[in-house]
Amino acid sequence: MTPDNAQTTTHDAEHDGRNDAIKIYVNGRIVPKDEATVSVYDSGFMLGDGMWEGLRLYNGVWAFFEEHMDRFFNSMKSVSLESGLTPDGVLKILNDTAAANDMTTDAHCRLMVTRGRKAKPFQHPSLSRFGPTIVAIIEHSKPAETLRTRGIRLATVPQVRGLPMSQDAKYNSHSKLNCVIACLQAEQAGADEGLMLDPHGFVNTTNACNFFIVRRGEVWTSTGDYCMNGVTRQKVIDLCHANGIPVREKNYSLYETYGADEAFLTGTFGAQTPVAEIDGKPIGEGEGAGPVTQRIRGLYKDAVAAYVAERKGVAV
Ligand SMILES: Cc1ncc(COP(=O)(O)O)c(C=O)c1O
């Protein structure tokens, strides 16, 4: 049970004791959790020099695998991180690790690739001489019910999403310090997670998820210029277009956000998570997801089911 005043995070999962004894993929071996270690010289540990991807397993299928791989390989190429992997190779790692853990559904993977072990404890990428470090952690994972029933409390934070020429928010890099600072600021303001603005003051994203509002029957999200190119974000936009729900990617401010009828977050882990309040102001009426968010949740669930059925060659 979560006490009423307890902190909620967008990645809260129901407790599952099986996660104490999972097996983890580390550089070609699938080993018990306690033995899954990397070097203190690892580029990821020292510098946050690595990329990761979060994927979810539904009935034996990794949802929207191609989109995740597109982002992952684009990110690695952009920072000249040579993983030696292919999407098929990644799929084999994920499937072998899930099988070693007897997992077929309600599982979440954090796939991580870093520039690997360094010869000396300094920044220069040429010191990473021993090949990449590749890790896949897959946990039994069911988003906590409170996420759906109570919603998330957000606080607007001073930490902003930067311009793409500093550290482009599209990199799912190991270093998430920008987001961690935002989350700390929100927590210290008494909220669960941070709502981040862009450099011009428009509402952009949260520290861990993409952000949407519903206003007068329209779904709005940021232009996408300063936020993670979320797979779930794009699915929601596509589903709105396909189902006659007006959707706009646009600049908007806190003024329109506070006055929204509904707000929700998107991410692979929680799909669509309702927002209960922002800066102490309640959003929408009552607890949980509003009608448009609920409709989008249903459409997304169907889209995942259709994807899984197609991969399995089953009629929906
Ligand atoms: C900062 C941030 N925003 C949004 C997302 C959601 O992206 P996706 O929908 O692809 O899981 C993530 C997930 O990696 C993230 O790290």
The ligand as an SDF file (V2000), in Angstrom:
LIG
                    3D

 16 16  0  0  0  0  0  0  0  0999 V2000
   13.4690   12.1280  -20.9530 C   0  0  0  0  0  0  0  0  0  0  0  0
   12.5460   11.1400  -21.5680 C   0  0  0  0  0  0  0  0  0  0  0  0
   11.4000   11.5740  -22.1070 N   0  0  0  0  0  0  0  0  0  0  0  0
   10.5280   10.7070  -22.6580 C   0  0  0  0  0  0  0  0  0  0  0  0
   10.7690    9.3600  -22.7000 C   0  0  0  0  0  0  0  0  0  0  0  0
    9.7420    8.4280  -23.2660 C   0  0  0  0  0  0  0  0  0  0  0  0
   10.1470    7.8390  -24.4690 O   0  0  0  0  0  0  0  0  0  0  0  0
    9.4560    6.5170  -24.9840 P   0  0  0  0  0  0  0  0  0  0  0  0
    8.0340    6.8220  -25.2340 O   0  0  0  0  0  0  0  0  0  0  0  0
   10.2040    6.1870  -26.2340 O   0  0  0  0  0  0  0  0  0  0  0  0
    9.6240    5.4860  -23.9350 O   0  0  0  0  0  0  0  0  0  0  0  0
   11.9750    8.8660  -22.1750 C   0  0  0  0  0  0  0  0  0  0  0  0
   12.2840    7.4350  -22.2360 C   0  0  0  0  0  0  0  0  0  0  0  0
   13.3680    7.0020  -22.5200 O   0  0  0  0  0  0  0  0  0  0  0  0
   12.8890    9.7840  -21.5970 C   0  0  0  0  0  0  0  0  0  0  0  0
   14.0560    9.3810  -21.0790 O   0  0  0  0  0  0  0  0  0  0  0  0
  1  2  1  0
  2  3  1  0
  2 15  2  0
  3  4  2  0
  4  5  1  0
  5  6  1  0
  5 12  2  0
  6  7  1  0
  7  8  1  0
  8  9  2  0
  8 10  1  0
  8 11  1  0
 12 13  1  0
 12 15  1  0
 13 14  2  0
 15 16  1  0
M  END
$$$$
